[in-house]
């Protein structure tokens, strides 16, 4: 996220085991988040609500310099579960999401409910990977769909579900900071006695939520499960429902996450569906990101999916395998084509620009502006292209056609065998650091 001056907005979430002097102030929605610009130091930032970006919904705002050094911390009291709602588990109760008015605040608790096909698909994948218990984090309709088939626990910020579910399967919860409003002991009991292979987390966050917050919460739940079951640092299976255009943001935080081709549709969203006049021409952009091997997911043939033997996983019928790229490259539902000049597969409507050394949309293309949004194939930094790389001495760029490193025209710099002659690449925790030789 950037401000109107192009300065990236960074954030810090309170650590789960933070010492008292390192804890963040609290608002009514739990621990706040520290925000600061890339050009600032953290102590120059401010604390704000983790769940609400709109000050009309939560107006908490505290400059970091006013909080640093304080010694008194006031934890939020644990709220009692509504006594009139503490009903025993009854798998046969009707699904209230079919009658409740959906919340519509996109930045915090927008409720878009899965359609029947998506529910059946997710339920089938639970069976395929052998899950016995499912944590439905912000996915209430899935919880009511699963609860008569296996054990499911709903974590959601909508307290209306307490009217239909008891504390043994529901907790009022803020997924943006892993805050439990009720006593979390029933949830811990749900986690107990479960191996990592038997537990699955399915999360369907608001699409306006920062991926850093959701990934922190997922790691926190994993740590909690490992601690309760006295396990070492062991991963849990995750299904993260999010738009395909956020793939880089998710992988930046959780490099192990891969995107499935399955397109998730909602019943109450005009655009995120394949039904209606306002639906996108290539279907919903919402996908399933997971750390489960894609080879284990069975995408339904009757809905337009197939098995790719070369990729060893299911893919969309229109996603054709590219031997040059070594994968089925499409992410948006269109059939991509391979551009020999770019050495990558691109959208079918893109045209190649020799000045930018990239394929781009033909309409409204401004080379100077477009290049500021690109990532350099030499230094991997955003803001310029290879021929204008300030980090790589131009004296080394002896070739003007084809690959700038070796001169061959059948590939580009990112796949050149001569890269090791010029710099060393270090990969750690999803970040790449380049050292020039």
C-alpha positions in Angstrom: 0.0 0.0 0.0 1.3 3.4 -1.0 0.3 7.0 -0.2 -0.3 9.7 -2.8 3.4 10.4 -2.9 4.4 6.8 -3.6 5.7 6.2 -0.1 5.0 2.7 1.0 3.0 2.2 4.1 4.5 -0.4 6.4 3.1 -2.0 9.5 4.0 -3.9 12.6 1.7 -6.4 14.4 2.1 -7.1 18.1 4.1 -10.3 18.6 2.2 -13.1 20.3 4.7 -13.4 23.1 5.5 -9.7 23.4 6.9 -8.4 26.6 4.8 -5.8 28.4 7.0 -3.0 27.2 6.7 -4.2 23.6 2.9 -4.5 23.6 0.7 -2.3 21.5 -2.2 -0.1 22.8 -5.6 -1.6 22.7 -8.8 -0.4 21.1 -12.2 -2.1 21.5 -11.2 -4.6 18.7 -8.0 -5.8 20.4 -4.3 -5.0 19.9 -3.8 -2.1 17.4 -1.3 -2.1 14.5 1.6 0.3 14.2 1.6 2.0 10.8 4.5 4.0 9.4 5.8 5.1 6.0 8.9 3.6 4.4 10.6 6.9 4.7 10.0 7.1 8.4 11.2 5.3 11.5 8.6 3.2 13.3 8.5 5.6 16.3 7.4 8.3 13.8 4.3 6.3 12.9 0.9 5.8 14.6 -1.2 3.1 16.1 -4.7 2.4 14.6 -7.4 -0.3 14.8 -6.4 -3.5 13.1 -10.0 -4.3 11.9 -11.3 -0.9 10.8 -9.6 1.4 8.4 -12.5 3.8 8.5 -12.4 6.3 11.5 -16.2 6.3 11.5 -16.1 2.7 12.6 -13.2 2.9 15.0 -11.5 6.3 15.6 -8.5 5.0 17.6 -5.4 6.9 16.5 -2.3 7.3 18.7 1.1 8.7 17.6 3.8 6.1 18.4 5.9 8.7 20.2 3.0 9.1 22.8 3.0 5.4 23.5 6.7 4.5 23.6 7.9 4.2 27.1 4.6 3.7 28.8 4.7 1.0 31.4 1.0 0.5 32.2 -0.9 -1.8 29.9 -4.6 -2.3 30.2 -5.7 -5.6 28.7 -9.2 -5.8 27.3 -11.6 -7.8 29.5 -12.8 -11.1 28.1 -16.4 -10.8 27.1 -18.9 -13.4 28.3 -20.5 -15.6 25.7 -24.2 -14.4 25.4 -25.9 -16.6 28.1 -29.2 -16.7 26.2 -27.4 -18.1 23.2 -25.2 -20.9 24.7 -27.0 -23.7 22.9 -25.6 -27.2 22.6 -24.3 -28.3 19.3 -27.1 -29.2 16.9 -25.8 -30.1 13.4 -29.4 -30.0 12.0 -30.1 -26.3 12.5 -30.7 -24.4 9.3 -28.0 -22.2 7.8 -28.6 -18.6 9.0 -26.5 -17.2 6.2 -29.4 -18.0 3.9 -31.6 -15.5 5.8 -29.3 -13.0 7.6 -28.7 -9.7 5.9 -25.0 -9.7 4.8 -22.7 -7.1 6.3 -21.3 -4.9 3.6 -18.2 -3.0 5.0 -15.6 -4.1 2.5 -12.6 -3.1 4.6 -13.5 -5.2 7.6 -16.5 -7.5 7.6 -17.9 -7.6 4.1 -19.9 -10.9 3.9 -19.9 -12.6 0.5 -21.2 -16.1 0.8 -19.9 -19.0 -1.3 -22.2 -20.5 -3.9 -23.2 -24.1 -3.8 -20.5 -25.2 -6.2 -17.8 -23.6 -4.2 -19.1 -25.1 -1.0 -19.1 -28.6 -2.5 -15.7 -28.1 -4.0 -14.2 -27.0 -0.6 -15.9 -29.9 1.2 -14.5 -32.3 -1.3 -11.0 -31.0 -0.9 -11.3 -31.4 2.9 -12.1 -35.0 2.3 -9.3 -35.4 -0.3 -6.5 -34.2 2.0 -7.9 -36.2 5.0 -9.0 -33.3 7.2 -11.0 -34.2 10.3 -11.3 -30.7 11.7 -11.7 -27.4 9.9 -11.2 -23.9 11.3 -13.5 -21.6 9.3 -12.0 -18.2 9.7 -14.4 -15.7 8.3 -16.2 -18.3 6.3 -19.6 -18.8 8.0 -21.5 -20.5 5.2 -18.8 -23.1 4.8 -19.0 -23.8 8.6 -22.7 -24.5 8.4 -22.1 -26.6 5.3 -19.5 -28.7 7.0 -20.7 -29.1 10.5 -22.9 -32.1 9.8 -20.0 -33.8 7.9 -17.0 -33.2 10.2 -15.9 -31.1 13.1 -15.8 -27.4 12.3 -15.1 -24.2 14.4 -16.2 -20.8 13.2 -14.0 -17.7 14.0 -15.9 -14.6 12.9 -16.4 -10.9 13.7 -20.2 -11.2 13.3 -21.7 -11.7 16.8 -25.0 -12.7 15.3 -23.7 -16.2 14.9 -23.7 -16.7 18.7 -27.5 -16.8 18.4 -27.2 -20.1 16.5 -24.0 -21.6 17.7 -22.6 -22.5 21.1 -19.1 -21.7 22.4 -17.9 -25.2 21.4 -18.1 -24.2 17.7 -18.1 -20.4 17.6 -16.0 -17.5 18.9 -16.2 -13.8 18.2 -12.9 -13.1 16.6 -10.8 -10.5 14.9 -8.7 -12.2 12.2 -6.6 -9.1 11.7 -4.9 -9.4 15.0 -5.8 -12.9 16.3 -7.9 -11.5 19.1 -10.5 -13.7 20.8 -13.3 -11.6 22.3 -14.7 -14.6 24.3 -12.9 -17.1 26.4 -10.8 -19.1 23.9 -10.6 -22.2 26.0 -13.3 -24.0 23.9 -11.3 -23.3 20.8 -8.1 -24.6 22.4 -10.1 -27.8 23.3 -11.1 -28.0 19.7 -7.4 -27.9 18.6 -6.4 -30.5 21.2 -5.6 -34.1 20.1 -5.3 -33.2 16.5 -2.3 -34.0 14.3 -1.3 -31.3 11.7 -2.5 -33.6 8.9 -6.0 -33.7 10.3 -6.5 -30.0 10.8 -7.3 -27.4 8.0 -7.7 -23.6 8.2 -10.0 -22.1 5.6 -10.0 -18.3 5.6 -12.0 -15.9 3.4 -10.8 -12.5 4.5 -12.2 -9.1 3.3 -10.3 -8.3 0.1 -9.4 -4.9 1.5 -7.5 -6.5 4.4 -3.7 -6.3 4.4 -2.1 -9.7 3.7 0.5 -9.0 6.4 -2.2 -9.2 9.0 -3.8 -12.4 7.8 -0.5 -14.2 7.4 0.5 -13.2 10.9 -2.7 -14.6 12.3 -2.3 -17.9 10.4 1.2 -18.3 11.8 -0.2 -17.5 15.3 -2.9 -20.2 15.0 -0.2 -22.7 13.9 1.9 -21.8 16.9 -1.1 -22.2 19.2 -1.9 -25.6 17.8 1.7 -26.8 18.1 1.9 -25.6 21.7 -1.4 -27.3 22.7 -0.4 -30.6 21.1 3.3 -30.3 22.2 4.6 -30.4 18.7 7.7 -28.8 17.2 7.3 -26.0 14.6 4.9 -27.9 12.3 2.9 -26.3 9.5 -0.9 -26.6 9.2 -2.8 -27.0 6.0 -4.3 -23.7 4.8 -6.9 -22.7 2.2 -6.7 -18.9 1.7 -9.5 -17.5 -0.5 -8.4 -14.3 -2.2 -8.3 -12.6 -5.7 -5.6 -13.8 -8.1 -4.2 -10.3 -8.4 -3.0 -10.4 -4.8 -0.8 -13.5 -5.4 2.4 -11.6 -5.1 1.3 -10.0 -1.8 0.4 -13.4 -0.4 3.7 -15.0 -1.5 5.6 -12.1 -0.1 4.4 -13.1 3.3 4.0 -16.9 2.8 6.2 -18.1 0.0 4.9 -21.7 0.4 1.4 -20.7 -0.8 0.5 -21.7 -4.4 -2.6 -20.7 -6.3 -5.1 -23.2 -7.6 -7.0 -22.5 -10.9 -10.4 -23.1 -9.2 -12.5 -20.0 -9.5 -14.6 -19.3 -6.4 -18.0 -17.8 -6.9 -20.2 -15.9 -4.4 -24.0 -15.7 -4.4 -24.3 -12.1 -3.4 -21.6 -10.4 -5.3 -22.3 -9.0 -8.8 -18.7 -9.2 -10.1 -17.2 -12.2 -8.2 -19.4 -14.7 -9.9 -20.0 -16.3 -13.4 -23.7 -15.5 -13.3 -25.4 -12.2 -14.4 -24.8 -9.3 -16.8 -22.2 -7.6 -14.5 -20.1 -10.7 -14.0 -16.5 -10.6 -15.4 -16.0 -11.9 -19.0 -13.5 -14.5 -17.7 -15.3 -15.4 -14.5 -14.6 -14.6 -10.8 -11.1 -13.5 -10.0 -11.2 -15.2 -6.6 -8.9 -18.3 -6.2 -7.8 -20.7 -3.6 -4.2 -20.3 -2.3 -2.8 -23.2 -0.4 0.3 -24.8 1.0 -1.2 -28.2 0.3 0.4 -29.8 -2.8 -1.8 -28.9 -5.8 -1.6 -32.5 -7.0 -3.9 -33.4 -4.1 -6.7 -31.0 -5.2 -9.3 -32.5 -7.4 -10.9 -29.8 -9.6 -14.3 -30.9 -11.0 -14.3 -31.8 -14.7 -18.0 -30.9 -15.1 -17.1 -27.3 -14.1 -14.4 -26.9 -16.8 -11.2 -28.3 -15.3 -8.7 -30.9 -16.5 -5.6 -32.7 -15.3 -2.3 -31.5 -16.7 0.2 -34.4 -16.7 3.2 -32.2 -17.1 2.3 -30.0 -14.1 0.9 -33.0 -12.2 -2.2 -31.0 -11.0 -5.6 -29.9 -12.2 -6.0 -26.7 -14.2 -8.7 -24.8 -16.2 -9.5 -26.2 -19.7 -8.4 -22.9 -21.2 -5.0 -22.9 -19.4 -2.7 -24.4 -21.9 0.7 -25.8 -20.9 3.7 -23.8 -22.1 6.8 -25.9 -22.7 9.0 -22.9 -22.7 7.8 -21.7 -19.3 7.3 -25.2 -18.0 3.9 -24.5 -16.6 0.2 -23.7 -17.3 0.7 -19.9 -17.0 -2.8 -18.4 -17.1 -4.1 -16.9 -13.8 -7.1 -14.9 -14.9 -9.1 -17.5 -16.9 -7.9 -16.4 -20.3 -5.6 -18.5 -22.6 -2.2 -17.0 -22.4 0.4 -16.9 -25.3 4.1 -17.1 -25.1 6.0 -13.9 -26.2 9.4 -14.9 -27.6 10.8 -11.3 -26.9 9.7 -11.3 -23.3 10.4 -15.0 -22.8 7.2 -15.3 -20.7 3.6 -16.0 -21.3 1.3 -13.0 -21.4 -2.4 -12.1 -21.7 -3.7 -12.6 -25.3 -4.5 -8.9 -25.8 -1.0 -7.7 -24.9 1.4 -6.3 -27.4 5.2 -6.1 -27.1 6.9 -2.7 -26.6 10.5 -2.7 -27.7 11.2 0.5 -25.7 9.9 -1.1 -22.5 11.2 -4.6 -23.3 7.8 -5.8 -22.0 4.4 -6.7 -23.3 1.7 -4.2 -22.2 -1.8 -3.2 -22.9 -2.0 -1.4 -26.1 -4.5 1.3 -25.0 -3.2 4.2 -22.9 0.4 2.9 -22.8 2.9 5.5 -21.6 6.4 4.1 -21.7 7.9 6.4 -19.0 5.1 5.8 -16.5 4.8 2.1 -17.3 8.5 1.5 -16.7 8.3 3.0 -13.2 5.9 0.2 -12.3 8.1 -2.6 -13.6 10.6 -4.8 -11.7 14.1 -4.9 -13.2 15.2 -8.3 -14.4 18.8 -7.6 -13.4 18.6 -6.2 -9.8 15.0 -7.3 -9.1 14.1 -3.8 -7.8 10.9 -2.1 -8.7 10.9 1.3 -10.5 12.9 0.8 -13.7 13.7 -1.7 -16.5 17.1 -3.4 -17.3 18.5 -0.8 -19.7 18.1 1.9 -17.0 19.3 -0.1 -14.1 21.2 2.2 -11.7 22.5 -0.8 -9.7 24.2 -2.5 -12.6 27.2 -0.9 -14.4 26.3 -0.1 -18.0 29.8 -1.2 -19.0 28.8 -4.7 -18.4 25.8 -4.5 -20.8 27.7 -5.2 -24.0 24.7 -6.6 -25.8 21.9 -4.4 -27.1 19.7 -7.1 -28.6 18.2 -10.2 -26.9 19.5 -11.0 -23.4 21.6 -8.1 -22.1 24.0 -10.5 -20.4 24.8 -12.9 -23.1 23.2 -11.6 -26.3 21.1 -14.6 -27.1 17.6 -14.0 -28.2 15.9 -17.2 -27.0 15.6 -16.0 -23.4 15.8 -12.9 -21.1 18.0 -12.0 -18.2 16.0 -13.7 -15.5 16.7 -17.1 -17.1 20.2 -16.5 -18.4 22.9 -19.0 -17.5 25.5 -16.2 -17.2 23.8 -14.5 -14.2 26.3 -16.0 -11.8 29.1 -14.2 -13.6 27.7 -10.9 -12.6 26.0 -11.2 -9.3 25.1 -13.6 -6.5 21.5 -14.1 -5.5 20.5 -14.9 -1.9 17.0 -16.2 -1.2 15.5 -16.1 2.3 12.0 -16.0 3.7 10.6 -15.0 0.3 13.0 -12.1 -0.1 15.8 -12.0 -2.8 19.0 -10.1 -2.1 21.4 -9.5 -5.0 25.2 -9.0 -4.4 27.1 -7.7 -7.4 30.4 -9.4 -8.2 
